[in-house]
Amino acid sequence: MKRREKQDINNIFKVFERKKKPVVGDEITPKTIRHVERPIKLPFLADLDEGKEQYGSAEDMQDKWGLSEKQAVLGGVPKNKIIGFLIAFSALILLIVGVFYILPRVLPDLFKGTNIELFVEPVINLEYDDPDYRVVIDSTVALMSLPEPDSTRIAEVLYNEPVKYLSDSTDGYCKIQTQDGLVGYVKSVSLISETDSIEPDTHKYKLIVSDPSKNIMTHASNGTLIKKVMMNTVLYADIKREGVYQVALPGGDNGWIGSSGVIELSPRGMTEEVSSRYFVSSVLTFVNAKYIENGMSIDGASVNGAVFVSAEINGIEIPRTMEGQSQAGVEVIPEPDAVTGDIMIDQILPGDILFLSSPKRAPGDTEIYEMAVCTDTGTLFMVSPARTTVRLRNFEAGDDICDRIITIRRVFSAKVVN
C-alpha cells in the first residue's frame, strides 16, 4: 500500500517536470504520419481526366465570361487605372469651372426679376450723367465774380466737388454753378469732365475729411503725395483696409488715404447733427490761419468759410456766404442787464454766430460788415483787426463789439446732446 502511494506521488511530480531536449546523437523517434487509405472524391473534380495533370480544358473567355482578350490579360489593369484617373481629374476641372465661372454668369439671368437677395442686381442711379457736369481737380479753387484774377472772390470749391458747367469765357476761365446755387468763374484747367469719382452708387463708402487737411498717397504705405485735400472734401472708396481706404480720384486713378480724421458713411449717407461743442472744436482748428476773403481751408480761411466746412462735417447744411449764413438757424436775442442795459454775454453760447456792423459804422447802420463765432463765454473767433489772420479775441459786456451786433444766429439745436 505504501509503495503504491509513493508511486502516485512520483507521477504527480512528473507532470511539472520540463521535457528534456534531445541531445545530439540521441535517437529521435520519428513523428507519426497519417496515411489516407481511401482518397476522397469531390464532385467538382469528377470531370477531370485522371490520366492528365490538369484541372480542365481551356475556356473561351469571350463566350464564357464576356471578356475581351485585353480584359482577360492582367497587364491591362494599369492602363485602366490611368484612364480612370484622367476621367476623374477632368470631371474635377469641369466642376470647378462650372461653380466659379459658369454659374455666376448663368444664375443671375435665371433669377432676374425675383426677390432672391443673392441675385438682386444693385440699382445704380447716375447723378452726374449730364454732360455739363464737371469735377474739381485742385485742392481748392476760387470762385470769382468775373473771369479775372483780381475780381471779387465769391467763395471756394473743393477737390472732387461736382459743379455745373455753364459756358466758356476768356483768359482761361469758365462759368460754373455750384451745388448750392452759387454762380461764378473758375479756371478751366481746374475742372475735368469725367464724373466716375463722384457717383455714389458705383462705390461702397463715402468719406468726408474732418481734419483740417489730409494727404492722398500713391500707396497704402510709403507712397508719394498725390493731392493734399481740405476739410469737408468728399471722396468715395471701394477698398477698406486696416487704417486706410483706397479712394477714387478724378480722371479714373486711385489713391490711398488714412482713416483717422475721416468720417465714413454709406455712399448716400449724410452726417448726423452733433452738439455745438464739436462744431466749435472744428472752428478752432482754423485759429491763426491766413485770412483770405471767403476762403475755407487751412491754407487760407475766412470766418464764413470756416463756419461752412465746420458745420457741414458736423451735420448741419449751411450756405457758404456770409449773407446766406446770416439767415441760417434761429435768431438769438440776448436780454440786456437790468441795471446797465448792456447785453448779458453769458446768454451768447458757444457755437452761436454773431454778425457785426463796421467799426466805422454810422448811426443806424445795419449792413453786415463781418462775422464771428462764440467759442466760449467772452471769446470770439474772428478776423484780426489787420485782416491778415483769423484768431481768437476776448470781449466783455459793454465792449464795442456788443454795440456792433446786428444779429446772432444759433445753427446747432440745443436739444442735441453728444
Secondary structure, 3 states (H helix, E strand, C coil): CHHHHHHHHHHHHHHHCCCCCCCCCCCCCCCCCCCCCCCCCCHHHCCCCCCCCCCCCCCCHHHHHCCCHHHHCHHHHHHHHHHHHHHHHHHHHHHHHHHHHHHHHHHHHHCCCCCCHHHCCCCCCCCCCCCCEEEECCCEEEEECCCCCCCCEEEEEECCCEEEEEEECCCCEEEEECCCCCEEEEEHHHEECCCHHHCHHHCCEEEEECCCEEEEECCCCCCCEEEEEECCCEEEEEEEECCEEEEECCCCCEEEEECCCEEEECCCCCCCCCCHHHHHHHHHCCCCCEECCCCEECCEECHHHHHHHHHHHCCCCCCCCHHHHCCCCEECCCCECCCCCCECHHHCCCCCEEEECCCCCCCCCCCCCEEEEEEECCEEEEECCCCCEEEEEECCCCCHHHHHEEEEEECCCCCCCC
